[in-house]
């Protein structure tokens, strides 16, 4: 049995995305209403990126290593669910997002 590949047609500004993929890497998508993000809420740059912005601190913790401790904070990000919240280094995030502390 041979491998099946698809080649995508892309707009010129998407040339950096590889245009061939193999069907064997695809998985069936099951519709989920939480995957829908209203486009008007996201400011997309011309290079098709956007800035992530934290909206709330959910938790604090300290990661203990052999010789040091690293204070962490769990951030909820705009346009993401609670399940997608991430642990970030407290000091770096305090410098960048001091309004949340």
C-alpha positions in Angstrom: 0.0 0.0 0.0 1.5 3.4 -1.0 1.6 6.5 1.1 -0.9 9.2 0.2 0.2 12.9 0.3 -1.7 16.1 -0.2 -0.3 19.3 -1.4 -2.0 22.5 -0.2 -2.5 25.7 -2.2 -1.4 28.6 -0.1 -1.5 32.4 -0.3 2.0 33.9 -0.9 2.2 35.2 2.7 2.0 31.6 4.0 5.0 30.3 2.0 6.9 29.6 5.2 4.4 26.7 5.9 5.3 23.4 4.4 2.7 22.6 1.7 2.8 18.8 1.7 1.5 16.5 4.4 0.8 12.8 4.6 -2.7 11.5 5.3 -1.3 9.0 7.8 -0.6 11.9 10.3 -4.2 13.1 10.2 -6.7 12.2 12.9 -10.5 12.5 12.9 -11.7 15.8 14.3 -14.5 15.7 16.8 -16.4 19.0 17.0 -16.1 20.8 20.3 -17.7 24.2 21.0 -14.8 25.2 23.3 -12.5 25.3 20.2 -14.4 28.2 18.7 -12.7 31.5 19.3 -14.5 34.6 18.0 -12.1 36.2 15.5 -12.9 39.7 16.4 -11.4 39.3 19.9 -8.0 38.4 18.5 -5.8 41.0 17.0 -3.8 39.1 14.3 -0.6 40.7 13.0 0.2 40.7 9.3 2.6 37.7 9.8 -0.4 35.8 11.2 0.8 35.8 14.8 -0.9 37.3 17.9 0.2 38.4 21.4 -0.8 36.1 24.3 -2.0 38.1 27.2 -2.5 36.8 30.8 -5.8 37.9 32.4 -5.7 36.3 35.8 -3.4 34.6 38.3 -5.0 31.3 39.3 -2.4 29.9 41.8 1.1 30.2 43.3 3.6 27.5 44.0 7.4 27.0 44.6 9.4 24.5 42.6 12.1 23.1 44.9 15.3 22.0 43.1 18.5 20.7 44.7 20.1 24.0 45.3 17.4 26.6 44.7 13.7 27.4 44.8 11.8 28.8 41.8 8.6 30.7 42.6 5.9 30.0 40.0 2.5 31.4 39.2 -0.3 29.8 37.2 -1.7 32.1 34.6 -5.0 32.1 32.7 -4.5 33.5 29.2 -6.9 35.5 27.2 -8.8 33.3 24.6 -7.8 30.1 26.5 -9.7 27.8 28.8 -8.8 27.0 32.4 -7.3 23.7 31.3 -4.8 25.6 29.1 -3.5 27.7 32.0 0.3 27.5 32.4 2.8 27.7 35.2 5.3 30.5 34.6 8.3 31.9 36.6 7.0 34.5 39.0 9.9 37.0 38.7 9.8 37.2 34.9 6.1 37.5 34.8 6.1 40.2 37.5 8.4 42.3 35.3 6.3 41.9 32.2 2.8 41.9 33.7 3.1 43.9 37.0 -0.5 45.0 36.8 -1.6 41.5 37.7 0.4 41.2 40.9 
